[in-house]
Amino acid sequence: MEASSREGRLMTTLERLLELPAADLRQSLNQASELLARALGADKIDIFLFDPSRKTLNALGTSNTPMGRLQRSLGLDVSAVANGGSIAEVFTTGNPHITGHADQVPSELPGIVHELGVRSHIAVPLVVDGERRGAVSAQSAAPEFFSDDDLRFLGAVAHWIGALTHRAELVEKVTSAALAQGRRQAAEELITVLAHDLRNYLGPLMTRLDLLHRRAEIARRADDLRDLDRAIDTIERLGRLISDLLDVGRLEQGLFEIAPAPMDLMALAKDIVQALGTPSVEIRVEGPPELPVVADVGRLRQALENLVSNAIKHSPAGKCVLLRLSKELGASHGQELVHVDVIDHGAGVAPELLPRIFDRFVTSGYAAGLGLGLYLASRIAAAHGATLTVSSPPGGGATFRLSLPMEGPPDRPDERRLDRPDGP
């Protein structure tokens, strides 16, 4: 082929590739395969991408030709890299491949030669965003069909197919993220509406239970008192859950505020232990007799109760949960810090969950709950100018550390108000 003709064919193909929409990866690669099949006169064009989860090369783009349709009907559009063959070799080594007699290549896959009848074959690696991700292949049933110029042409076009693939993947990623964000927003709006409605029912229900409790006390009905105490405890837990749901809505709207005041953190810790302790999981407190800080006592209680409840939930029976309070002088910008470590001896946090442990609606998969407690605790910490971190060595339980400035959050009104956080 003359140089001018080859350059004209290349430019025409590249122009048409650039015109392809990047709305759908498979559709884009199929269209690119059609363009290449016409440009090379090939019986089949494949654009393979590696699937790391299955260790296979998948032909996401295949020309709509008789050989291409036959390949799909035989299931030869997916090939395990471990099975070898010329495509796998191009992908693993990065070296191009050319042959006019595929039936004489010992390492070629039998299905390519005998089922599809391929004789001529050229292939080049496919690089996407700087990473080798697959291969581009052209095949013909005629021997000695492709030339070295065709191989160079395929290599040049493969660069643009890599760019098209990257563009299509970015579009899919952005579209998926937008859909997920839309679903999250719709779910959060629904949850907030339901939480408001549920709270309206709780007041009258609690009033009725209190009235029945007083009647049972007067009549000294011990069994009824015990059952009513359990019912009231359940309603109170439901009320706390509803409050958490409403707080998530306030955070999303930037309406979550705190009112710091002097308080004794050790007294609060002891009160929480008294309220949340269970017969099966003991809660211990370690620290100085008093620990004065400036904080919103109600919000800090909410954060610590969520941390302690999480620790109880993941602690096996017979193991204790430890609240360890300590003070660090002059640690950050001359500020005195108070550390509250909530330590459990459970299975720990799975490594894949650690980066998202403080996101909304993230749970371990086996623990009950909506996955809001740790998220709210982290946001309450942020409102106080504090930090909340987690460490969890494999099999060694988990330690959540709340590091709180003793003198309270920065004395600027805008820093006591939580802006709308970035969604996970």
Buried (B, 14 or more C-beta within 10 A) or exposed (E): EEEEEBEEBBEEBBEBBEEBEBEBBBBBBBBBBBBBBBBBEBBBBBBBBBBEEEEBBBBBBBBBBEBBEBBEEEEBBBBEBEEBBBBBBBBBEEEBBBBBEBBEBEEBBEBBBEBBBBBBBBBBBBBBEEEBBBBBBBBBBBEEBBBEBBBBBBBBBBBBBBBBBBBBBEBBEEEEEEEEEEEBEEEBEEBBEEBEEBBEEBEEBBEEBEEBBEEBEEEEBEEBBEBBEEBBEEEEEBBBBBBBBBBBBBBBEEEBEBEBEEBBBBBBBBBBBEEBBEEEBBBEBEBEEEBEBBBBBEBBBBBBBBBBBBBBBBBEEEBEBBBBBBBEEEEEEEBBBBBBBBBBBBBBBEEEBBEEBBBBBBBBEEEEBBBBBBBBBBBBBBBBBBBBEBBBEEEEBBBBBBBBBBBBBEEEEEBBEBEEBEEB
